[in-house]
């Protein structure tokens, strides 16, 4: 079950609670009965294993597209070589 963080808008009381996905969000502060708001934190995800690259979890999209460009350029260069060979044989 996930852990959710809440903060009271009246007394600034902050706490974490383990809730099911099906449970309703808390709306009332247990200390002052003020209004609660749910806090959203960043999630620490670490990709491990041979199927992941170090740049997969980075924010820049340019590093993720670089391997695709090198693959397409190598396939286009092999295509140009194969089309150049018959043209040379035809001459």
Contact map, one row per residue, 1 for C-alpha under 8 A:
1110000000000000011110000000000000000000000000000000000000000000000000000000000000000000000
1111000000000000011110000000000000000000000000000000000000000000000000000000000000000000000
1111100000000001111000000000000000000000000000000000000000000000000000000000000000000000000
0111110000000001111000000000000000000110000000000000000000000000000000000000000000000000000
0011111000000111100000000000000000000111000000000000000000000000000000000000000000000000000
0001111100000111100000000000000000011110000000000000000000000000000000000000000000000000000
0000111110011110000000000000000000011110000000000000000000000000000000000000000000000000000
0000011111111100000000000000100001111000000000000000000000000000000000000000000000000000000
0000001111110000000000000000000001111000000000000000000000000000000000000000000000000000000
0000000111110000000000000000000101100000000000000000000000000000000000000000000000000000000
0000000111111000000000000000000101000000000000000000000000000000000000000000000000000000000
0000001111111100000000000000000000000000000000000000000000000000000000000000000000000000000
0000001100111110000000000000101000000000000000000000000000000000000000000000000000000000000
0000111100011111000000000000000000000000000000000000000000000000000000000000000000000000000
0000111000001111100000000000000000000000000000000000000000000000000000000000000000000000000
0011110000000111110000000000000000000000000000000000000000000000000000000000000000000000000
0011110000000011111000000000000000000000000000000000000000000000000000000000000000000000000
1111000000000001111100000000000000000000000000000000000000000000000000000000000000000000000
1111000000000000111110100000000000000000000000000000000000000000000000000000000000000000000
1100000000000000011111100000000000000000000000000000000000000000000000000000000000000000000
1100000000000000001111100000000000000000000000000000000000000000000000000000000000000000000
0000000000000000000111110000000000000000000000000000000000000000000000000000000000000000000
0000000000000000001111111000000000000000000000000000000000000000000000000000000000000000000
0000000000000000000001111100000000000000000000000000000000000000000000000000000000000000000
0000000000000000000000111110000000000100000000000000000000000000000000000000000000000000000
0000000000000000000000011111100000010000000000000000000000000000000000000000000000000000000
0000000000000000000000001111100000111000000000000000000000000000000000000000000000000000000
0000000000000000000000000111110011110000000000000000000000000000000000000000000000000000000
0000000100001000000000000111111111110000000000000000000000000000000000000000000000000000000
0000000000000000000000000001111110000000000000000000000000000000000000000000000000000000000
0000000000001000000000000000111110000000000000000000000000000000000000000000000000000000000
0000000001100000000000000000111111000000000000000000000000000000000000000000000000000000000
0000000000000000000000000001111111100000000000000000000000000000000000000000000000000000000
0000000111100000000000000001100111110000000000000000000000000000000000000000000000000000000
0000000111000000000000000011100011111000000000000000000000000000000000000000000000000000000
0000011110000000000000000111100001111100000000000000000000000000000000000000000000000000000
0000011110000000000000000010000000111110000000000000000000000000000000000000000000000000000
0001111000000000000000001000000000011111000000000000000000000000000000000000000000000000000
0001111000000000000000000000000000001111100000000000000000000000000000000000000000000000000
0000100000000000000000000000000000000111110000000000000000000000000000000000000000000000000
0000000000000000000000000000000000000011111000000000000000000000000000000000000000000000000
0000000000000000000000000000000000000001111100000000000000000000000000000000000000000000000
0000000000000000000000000000000000000000111110000000000000000000000000000000000000000000000
0000000000000000000000000000000000000000011111000000000000000000000000000000000000000000000
0000000000000000000000000000000000000000001111100000000010000000000000000000000000000000000
0000000000000000000000000000000000000000000111110000000010000000000000000000000000000000000
0000000000000000000000000000000000000000000011111001000010000000000000000000000000000000000
0000000000000000000000000000000000000000000001111111000000000000000000000000000000000000000
0000000000000000000000000000000000000000000000111111000000000000000000000000000000000000000
0000000000000000000000000000000000000000000000011111100000000000000000000000000000000000000
0000000000000000000000000000000000000000000000011111100000000000000000000000000000000000000
0000000000000000000000000000000000000000000000111111110100000000000000000000000000000000000
0000000000000000000000000000000000000000000000000111111100000000000000000000000000000000000
0000000000000000000000000000000000000000000000000001111111000000000000000000000000000000000
0000000000000000000000000000000000000000000000000000111111000011000000000000000000000000000
0000000000000000000000000000000000000000000000000001111111000001000000000000000000000000000
0000000000000000000000000000000000000000000011100000011111100000000000000000000000000000000
0000000000000000000000000000000000000000000000000000011111111000000000000000000000000000000
0000000000000000000000000000000000000000000000000000000011111000000000000000000000000000000
0000000000000000000000000000000000000000000000000000000001111111000000000000000000000000000
0000000000000000000000000000000000000000000000000000000001111111100000000000000000000000000
0000000000000000000000000000000000000000000000000000000000011111110000000000000000000000000
0000000000000000000000000000000000000000000000000000001000011111111000000000000000000000000
0000000000000000000000000000000000000000000000000000001100011111111100000000000000000000000
0000000000000000000000000000000000000000000000000000000000001111111110000000000000000000000
0000000000000000000000000000000000000000000000000000000000000111111111000000000000000000000
0000000000000000000000000000000000000000000000000000000000000011111111100000000000000000000
0000000000000000000000000000000000000000000000000000000000000001111111110000000000000000000
0000000000000000000000000000000000000000000000000000000000000000111111111000000000000000000
0000000000000000000000000000000000000000000000000000000000000000011111111100000000000000000
0000000000000000000000000000000000000000000000000000000000000000001111111110000000000000000
0000000000000000000000000000000000000000000000000000000000000000000111111111000000000000000
0000000000000000000000000000000000000000000000000000000000000000000011111111100000000000000
0000000000000000000000000000000000000000000000000000000000000000000001111111110000000000000
0000000000000000000000000000000000000000000000000000000000000000000000111111111000000000000
0000000000000000000000000000000000000000000000000000000000000000000000011111111100000000000
0000000000000000000000000000000000000000000000000000000000000000000000001111111110000000000
0000000000000000000000000000000000000000000000000000000000000000000000000111111111000000000
0000000000000000000000000000000000000000000000000000000000000000000000000011111111100000000
0000000000000000000000000000000000000000000000000000000000000000000000000001111111110000000
0000000000000000000000000000000000000000000000000000000000000000000000000000111111111000000
0000000000000000000000000000000000000000000000000000000000000000000000000000011111111100000
0000000000000000000000000000000000000000000000000000000000000000000000000000001111111110000
0000000000000000000000000000000000000000000000000000000000000000000000000000000111111111000
0000000000000000000000000000000000000000000000000000000000000000000000000000000011111111100
0000000000000000000000000000000000000000000000000000000000000000000000000000000001111111110
0000000000000000000000000000000000000000000000000000000000000000000000000000000000111111111
0000000000000000000000000000000000000000000000000000000000000000000000000000000000011111111
0000000000000000000000000000000000000000000000000000000000000000000000000000000000001111111
0000000000000000000000000000000000000000000000000000000000000000000000000000000000000111111
0000000000000000000000000000000000000000000000000000000000000000000000000000000000000011111
